[in-house]
Amino acid sequence: MMRLPTLSSNNFSGLLNQRFWNNFFPVPATNQLAIGQAVPDFELPDVTTGQRVRLTSLYPQGPVILAFTRIFTEHQYCPFCLPHIKALNEAAEQFQQQGATLLLIASTDEVQSKKVVADLGLKMPLLSNPSCSVFRRYQTGQALGAPLPAQFVIDTAGKLQFKHVFSFFDHNASPATLLSALPTSGPA
């Protein structure tokens, strides 16, 4: 039987690190990207393949969904994000069928991220961003040791088609919402 990770796990190893202190004080999500605007490019390691992923290299393949998620350590998940990660994982094949690339982005380091992939049986790439530089470029906000979640749908020209940033009233965009936000045109 698969062990289900939870926020309430008693293992807090790896929690108090530099990333925790850099993200401790609350900063609200201030994303100013407008629909139709080009999004910032980035390159991060995909812990599922060991390869580096550059966002702009994915556009010819189809639209891209960036799902920034909040994971504290390989043992500690955000209570709002863990169900969202599981829902995205269950819908991964639907995104693929629509020609979209779904990227999960976490601030855990590569070792922690590999454990997350194994524990959750992820079917989508998990990009590791422990410096939180990409979270900051996308202005997702932060609080209590980790950046806040956000989701972005990007078309094949690198333009923003949809965005959702965290609020206490609406934590994450559902897979159905993200699927409905996908552009209807195919790859460029």
C-alpha positions in Angstrom: 0.0 0.0 0.0 1.3 3.4 -0.9 2.2 5.7 2.0 0.4 9.0 1.6 2.5 12.0 2.7 0.8 14.7 4.8 1.6 18.0 6.4 1.1 16.5 9.8 4.0 14.1 9.5 6.3 14.4 12.5 9.5 14.5 10.4 10.6 18.1 10.2 14.1 17.4 8.9 15.3 19.7 6.2 12.6 22.3 7.1 14.8 25.0 8.7 17.1 25.8 5.8 18.1 29.0 4.0 15.1 28.8 1.7 12.8 28.7 4.8 14.3 31.9 6.2 14.4 33.7 2.8 10.6 33.0 2.5 9.5 33.4 6.1 7.9 36.8 6.1 4.7 37.1 4.2 4.8 38.8 0.8 1.4 38.8 -1.1 1.2 37.6 -4.6 1.7 40.7 -6.8 1.9 39.2 -10.2 1.4 42.0 -12.8 1.5 39.9 -15.9 -1.4 40.7 -18.2 -3.2 38.3 -20.5 -1.5 38.4 -23.9 1.8 39.5 -22.4 5.0 37.5 -22.9 6.0 35.6 -19.8 9.5 35.4 -18.3 11.7 32.6 -19.6 13.6 30.3 -17.3 15.6 27.1 -17.2 15.3 24.6 -14.3 16.3 21.0 -13.7 13.5 18.4 -14.1 14.2 15.9 -11.3 12.1 13.2 -13.1 14.5 13.0 -16.1 17.7 14.7 -14.9 17.5 17.1 -17.8 17.3 20.9 -17.7 14.1 22.4 -19.1 14.0 25.8 -20.8 10.5 27.2 -21.0 10.8 28.7 -24.5 12.0 25.3 -25.9 8.5 23.9 -25.1 6.4 26.3 -27.1 6.7 24.5 -30.4 5.2 21.4 -28.8 2.0 23.1 -27.6 0.7 25.2 -24.7 2.4 25.0 -21.3 0.9 25.0 -17.9 3.1 26.2 -15.0 1.9 24.9 -11.7 3.9 26.6 -8.9 3.4 24.5 -5.8 4.1 24.8 -2.1 6.1 21.9 -0.7 8.1 22.6 2.5 10.3 19.5 2.5 10.0 15.9 1.1 8.0 15.2 4.3 6.0 18.4 4.7 3.3 19.4 2.2 1.1 22.5 2.2 -2.5 21.3 3.1 -3.9 23.3 0.2 -1.3 22.1 -2.3 -1.1 18.4 -1.6 -4.6 17.8 -2.8 -4.0 20.0 -5.8 -0.8 18.2 -6.7 -2.7 14.9 -6.6 -5.5 16.3 -8.7 -3.1 17.5 -11.3 -1.3 14.2 -11.3 -4.6 12.4 -11.9 -5.4 14.8 -14.8 -1.9 14.6 -16.3 -3.0 12.4 -19.2 -5.9 14.9 -20.0 -3.3 17.7 -20.4 -1.2 15.5 -22.7 -4.2 14.6 -24.8 -4.9 18.4 -25.2 -1.3 18.8 -26.5 -0.2 20.7 -23.4 2.9 20.3 -21.2 2.2 20.4 -17.5 5.1 21.5 -15.4 5.1 21.3 -11.6 7.5 23.8 -10.0 8.6 23.4 -6.3 11.1 25.2 -4.1 12.4 21.9 -2.7 16.0 21.0 -3.6 16.7 18.2 -6.1 17.1 15.5 -3.4 13.9 16.4 -1.7 12.1 16.8 -5.0 13.1 13.3 -6.1 11.6 11.9 -2.9 8.4 13.8 -3.7 8.2 12.3 -7.2 8.6 8.8 -5.8 6.2 9.3 -2.9 3.4 10.8 -5.1 4.1 8.7 -8.2 4.1 11.9 -10.3 3.3 11.5 -14.0 4.4 15.1 -14.8 7.8 16.8 -14.7 8.8 18.3 -11.3 11.2 21.3 -11.7 13.3 22.1 -8.7 13.8 25.8 -7.8 15.3 26.0 -4.3 16.6 29.5 -4.8 12.9 30.6 -5.5 14.2 32.8 -8.4 11.5 31.7 -10.8 8.8 32.0 -8.1 10.0 35.6 -7.6 10.1 36.4 -11.4 6.5 35.3 -11.5 5.7 37.2 -8.3 3.8 34.3 -6.6 4.4 35.7 -3.1 5.6 33.9 0.0 4.8 33.1 3.6 6.0 30.9 6.5 9.0 29.4 4.8 7.9 28.7 1.2 6.7 30.6 -1.9 2.9 30.6 -2.5 1.3 28.5 -5.3 0.2 29.9 -8.6 -0.8 28.6 -12.0 -0.2 30.0 -15.5 -1.3 28.9 -18.9 1.0 30.0 -21.8 0.3 29.6 -25.5 2.7 28.5 -28.2 3.9 32.1 -28.7 4.9 32.4 -25.1 2.0 34.7 -24.2 0.0 34.4 -21.0 -3.5 33.1 -21.6 -4.6 32.5 -17.9 -3.2 33.1 -14.5 -4.3 32.2 -11.0 -2.4 33.4 -7.9 -3.0 32.2 -4.4 -5.5 33.8 -2.1 -7.0 32.3 1.1 -10.4 32.2 -0.6 -9.1 30.5 -3.8 -5.9 28.5 -3.3 -5.3 26.8 -6.6 -6.9 26.6 -10.1 -8.5 23.2 -10.5 -7.4 20.9 -13.3 -10.8 21.5 -15.0 -10.2 25.3 -14.9 -6.7 24.9 -16.3 -7.9 22.5 -19.1 -10.6 25.0 -20.1 -8.0 27.8 -20.2 -5.9 26.0 -22.8 -5.8 27.7 -26.2 -7.7 25.9 -28.9 -5.0 26.2 -31.6 -2.3 23.7 -32.0 1.5 24.1 -32.0 2.9 27.0 -33.9 
